[in-house]
Structures are given as structure tokens and as C-alpha cells.
Amino acid sequence: MAHFAKSFVAMLVLLTGLAFVPSAFAMDLDSAKAQGLVGERQNGYVGIVTSSPTPELRKLVDDINLRRRASYQEIAARTPGASLNAVERLAAEKLIAKTVSGHYVENAAGVFVKKP
């Protein structure tokens, strides 16, 4: 059990220092969030909020989610006792906590709501 606790702490440290979207998409993601087009989901990925997304928005979300998944998989592989699902859940908690008031987040019921 102590080994798992140390591994979990290591995973937290990795997630804290990890930039999930270190590319040119970061500015576009921020803009899409500010416009209410996308939001953070409970599973650690970005979701589309708008009912009529453009192909560019879909591509942005797909690209970001592919990068996040690769990062999550890397963290899970380097963290003894960690699963991809655990890394995704922890990332979701951190990303939702960091979300700016007024931007969309997915609630426990799976519905996007504006963060107070």
C-alpha cells in the first residue's frame, strides 16, 4: 500500500507539471473556451458544447484530445500502479478546478454547465 501511495504522489507531481497542450493550439483552445464552444469534461478531455461545431473546431478538439491521451498514457506507464483511467480522472479534476469562471465544464450528470 505504501508503494501505491508513493506512486500516486509521483503521478500527481507529473500531472501538475505537465502542459497538456503545449502547441499552437493552446491559444485556439482558450479562444474556443472563451466563446463557449468547448468545455472540460469529467474524463480529462475537451468536449464540444456547441450544437453546430465547425470542422475546424472538431479538428481542434480531436487534436487536443489525442495529445492529452498520449500524455496520460505516458504518465500511467511511468507511474507504478497507475491506470490510464486514474490518470484521466485526476487530470479532469485538475483541469476543471483550473477552469475560469464562466467557461463550460461537464457536471457529474454529463451536462455542460458554466462554471460559477
Secondary structure by P-SEA (a helix, b strand, c coil): caaaaaaaaaaaaaaaacccccccaaaaaaaaaaaccbbbccccbbbbccccccaaaaaaaaaaaaaaaaaaaaaaaacccccaaaaaaaaaaaaaaaccccbbbbcccccccccc
